[in-house]
Amino acid sequence: MGIRSDLRTIRHMAFPRLTGATPFERMESYYRSTAGDYDAFRERLLHGRRDLMGLLPAAPGGHLVEMGAGTGSNIAHLDERRRKEFGTITLVDVSTSMLEVARRRVERSGWDNVETVLASATDYRPRDGLADVVVFSYALTMIPDWFAAVDHARSVLRPGGTIAVCDFYVARKHPAGGARHAAWRRHLWPAWFSHNDVFLSPDHLPYLRTRFTAVHVRESLSAVPYLPARVPYYLFIGTRD
Ligand SMILES: C[S@@+](CC[C@H](N)C(=O)[O-])C[C@H]1O[C@@H](n2cnc3c(N)ncnc32)[C@H](O)[C@@H]1O
């Protein structure tokens, strides 16, 4: 917490360590030294997560899967009553360091229906049946095969199940509807974030709309700590036919 933690995070973002041949190795190399600082800085960078969790449908006894769950902080954003309603909540991630923070949070909080699983969002499958809700919170931009992750999420969701996504993005130059972004935004932010292997795409929202029935879509701009510019992000809630 505090300025030292911020300085460590900013130094790490300026000179990121990203090595390895697989997503497991690359993400672990990125987060190994900073997983403990993650929550304090991302609380001010990754907007919309609390709203996203508040918009999840009730699924008493159901299975919620968060893909790329990181430190598990989104579960803390879930209302306690809603959290208890789910039969199982599975936090999936490829980084052992991030999952270790999540595991300690689960243990400390006494969340007895929450488990952590080391696996990729492109191939994790629930042991018993299909999921009721799949969440991606600032994870799709870090998954190179994000379209495969979206397709895979569809395949693990029961018919009528819900996908909930929030992430950074940029609009297409000629969007069919929704927000328009100035050229500097469409060029600056993808270049800026790609330095940390975060790939903002104009295609997330259009692709999600083709794969799911949109229930709630919000496009907005969020503040970036220590910078005078705002970055676009979206919330998408959709259901599987
Ligand atoms: C920016 S963090 C978001 C964490 C959390 N969802 C949140 O909202 O704070 C992105 C997470 O996605 C994970 N990740 C990246 N590629 C992944 C993949 N292929 N499968 C599962 N998790 C992945 C990273 O390890 C990291 O924990």
The ligand as an SDF file (V2000), in Angstrom:
LIG
                    3D

 27 29  0  0  0  0  0  0  0  0999 V2000
   -5.1920   -7.6260  -15.2650 C   0  0  0  0  0  0  0  0  0  0  0  0
   -5.3280   -9.1470  -14.4330 S   0  0  0  0  0  0  0  0  0  0  0  0
   -7.0600   -9.1520  -13.9580 C   0  0  0  0  0  0  0  0  0  0  0  0
   -7.2740   -9.9310  -12.6900 C   0  0  0  0  0  0  0  0  0  0  0  0
   -8.6900   -9.8480  -12.1180 C   0  0  0  0  0  0  0  0  0  0  0  0
   -9.6560  -10.4270  -13.0070 N   0  0  0  0  0  0  0  0  0  0  0  0
   -9.0660   -8.4300  -11.7980 C   0  0  0  0  0  0  0  0  0  0  0  0
  -10.1040   -7.9420  -12.2660 O   0  0  0  0  0  0  0  0  0  0  0  0
   -8.3380   -7.7980  -11.0000 O   0  0  0  0  0  0  0  0  0  0  0  0
   -5.3110  -10.3390  -15.7380 C   0  0  0  0  0  0  0  0  0  0  0  0
   -5.2000  -11.7650  -15.2140 C   0  0  0  0  0  0  0  0  0  0  0  0
   -5.4060  -12.6620  -16.3120 O   0  0  0  0  0  0  0  0  0  0  0  0
   -4.5360  -13.7670  -16.1310 C   0  0  0  0  0  0  0  0  0  0  0  0
   -4.3840  -14.4660  -17.4180 N   0  0  0  0  0  0  0  0  0  0  0  0
   -3.6800  -14.0630  -18.5110 C   0  0  0  0  0  0  0  0  0  0  0  0
   -3.7850  -14.9850  -19.5010 N   0  0  0  0  0  0  0  0  0  0  0  0
   -4.5930  -15.9810  -19.0130 C   0  0  0  0  0  0  0  0  0  0  0  0
   -5.0920  -17.2130  -19.5500 C   0  0  0  0  0  0  0  0  0  0  0  0
   -4.7860  -17.6210  -20.7970 N   0  0  0  0  0  0  0  0  0  0  0  0
   -5.8860  -17.9730  -18.7690 N   0  0  0  0  0  0  0  0  0  0  0  0
   -6.2090  -17.5880  -17.5010 C   0  0  0  0  0  0  0  0  0  0  0  0
   -5.7610  -16.4470  -16.9350 N   0  0  0  0  0  0  0  0  0  0  0  0
   -4.9670  -15.6500  -17.6860 C   0  0  0  0  0  0  0  0  0  0  0  0
   -3.2590  -13.1320  -15.5860 C   0  0  0  0  0  0  0  0  0  0  0  0
   -2.4130  -14.0730  -14.9740 O   0  0  0  0  0  0  0  0  0  0  0  0
   -3.8370  -12.1070  -14.6130 C   0  0  0  0  0  0  0  0  0  0  0  0
   -3.9890  -12.6380  -13.3260 O   0  0  0  0  0  0  0  0  0  0  0  0
  1  2  1  0
  2  3  1  0
  2 10  1  0
  3  4  1  0
  4  5  1  0
  5  6  1  0
  5  7  1  0
  7  8  2  0
  7  9  1  0
 10 11  1  0
 11 12  1  0
 11 26  1  0
 12 13  1  0
 13 14  1  0
 13 24  1  0
 14 15  1  0
 14 23  1  0
 15 16  2  0
 16 17  1  0
 17 18  1  0
 17 23  2  0
 18 19  1  0
 18 20  2  0
 20 21  1  0
 21 22  2  0
 22 23  1  0
 24 25  1  0
 24 26  1  0
 26 27  1  0
M  CHG  2   2   1   9  -1
M  END
$$$$
